[in-house]
Amino acid sequence: MPDNILQEAAIALGHDWGLLLPDTLSEEAILKLLADRIVTILERGPETFFQLMYRLDISEKKLNAVMQDEDVAAKIARLIYDRQLQKIQSRVANRKTSENDDPELKW
């Protein structure tokens, strides 16, 4: 994965989830911090957690599947991380598409 996508995902997740990110970023470090944050949120109550999942557009089917496994927080962190990467990749793809559009059609 390109470093710029990792950096962008880390910044977005850090902002959205209140994570204190280390100077050297790695996927593993981000997932660990995110999993710890998820545990904290779940301890406060499921309402806030499920509101966050809905807002992030995490599939209920995927969420229900990981809720039955061991190490639930780590698997939910992976779902959130993967969803963030999807959003970034979509933005990049749409940005490239709009740059290639006919200049006469732009406002």
N, C-alpha and C positions, 0 to 999 in steps of 0.2 A: 504494500500500500504506500502510495506517495506520502512523503513527510508533510506536505501542505494539507492533505486531507486529514491526516492524523491530528495535525495542529488545529485545524478548523473544528474538528469534532471535539477535541479536548476543550477548546475555548467555549464552544456552545454548551457542552455538558457541564463544564465548570460553572458557567454563568447560571444555567437553568437549575442545577442541583446544588449550588453552593459548595462546590468542591475546591479544596486548596490543592492546586496541582503542583507537583514537583517541577524543578527546573528541567530535568530530563524526562521527556514524556515517552511512555511506552504503552502499548495496548493493554498489557497486563496490569500496569500501575493504575491506569484509568479505570479498568474493570474492577479492581480491588477497591478503589475509593468509592466508586459508584455502588458496589455491593454493600459496603459499610453504610452508606447513606440510605440505601433501600431498607436495611434492617432498622435503622432509626425511624424511618417514616412508618414502617409496618408496626413498630412498637407503639406509635402514637394512635394508631387506629386505621382500619382498612378504608374508611371513606376517603381520606386524603390520597391514599395510595391509588385507589381505583379512579379517582378524578384525574390524577396525573397520567395514568395509563391511557385513559380515554383521550385526554388532550394530546398525548403523543401519538395517538392512533396506533397503539399496540394491539394487534389482533387478539380478540378474546379467546379464540381457539388456541393460539400459541401460548397465551398466558395461562389458560387452564391446564395445558399440557405440562408446563414447567412447574406449576404449583403442586403437582403430585410427586415430583422428584426430590431427591436429596439436594442440599445446597441451593435452595430456592433463590436466595438473594443473588448468587453468582449467575444463575441462569437468567434471571430477570435483568440483571445488569447487561448481560450479553444481548438480550432482546432490545433493550434501550439503545445500546451502543450501535447495534446493527441498523436500527431504525434511523438513528442520527446520520450514519454513513449514507443510507439511502437518500435522505433528504439533501445532503451535501452533493452527492453525485447527480441527483435530479437538477439541482440548481446549476451545477456546472454544465450539464448537458443542455439545459434550456438557455443558458447564457450563450453558449456556442451557436445554438440554433438562431437566436435573435440577432447575433452578429452577422450571420450569413443571409439574413432577410434582405429583400430588395430595398435599397435606400429610398426609393421613390415612394414606398408604401409607409415609411415611417412618418410619424407626426412631427 
